[in-house]
């Protein structure tokens, strides 16, 4: 492995489940040869273990370890941190609340995702839905700053703040729990802890009821009837070509700060193509190349997140230019329906 990593400035691994297929060995080799490392890992317990074992060594050697360059957890990290950093430019400090909201997720799971989920359950068991899991990747965070009780956070629903389902006036929508928030939440909180140390910031990740409606329509198309996606794909198997090309993701990141310096920043993201398989490959390739070409932001290594490693503005610019501007688009706006 070291003979391979020594020849590269950065390496990206698609060989999941990462616990099963020697992901730790490749991370160790990358650190030994000062090679930046990235992968698509959504195995929360494995990521926590890698942070604990190799975070300090990676930082000491200036090596970036980034385990979240795919659907888990690039969109959430980018929407949350893009909005948070934009809000903080007014000079009045970080936000007090951040919500990531998806209105469209026309996608399908792959065999690799299914295998990783199975491996996680068999080796580590079910992720606890508690505060410790919420801050599993932010051990530096002070007790006072740990304001969330679960990885997915508590959405700010009108009249039912403790309910998982309810109306969110910020997005003019009924919102529901998002299945991957247990994976995304700890990654976003690491970004927040490294960018705004010891700031008590609530984070929640949800999806609108529109996700279910849009997906039902998408999977009722003539293509879906003639070439339905496999409900039980094997490792290495992805969705059919029509789904890869016709899928899409639409989301928002809303950062808010309360009185006395109340303010909001809302970032919109729209990506064409299946986000969980096709675009995950494209996003990760673009950003792994950026690590090889530019290195981590400020030359600082360690166990990083996409936005800490490369910067939210840099990532948005890079993805906006990819495929002649046809991969992803981003814009700022206050209208919750302007997506």
Beta strands, then each sheet from edge to edge (+ up, - down):
strand 1: 10-13
strand 2: 36-39
strand 3: 64-66
strand 4: 97-106
strand 5: 166-168
strand 6: 173-177
strand 7: 202-208
strand 8: 248-257
strand 9: 263-272
strand 10: 302-304
strand 11: 328-332
sheet 1: 1+ 2+ 3+ 10+
sheet 2: 5+ 6- 7+ 4+ 8- 9+ 11-
end
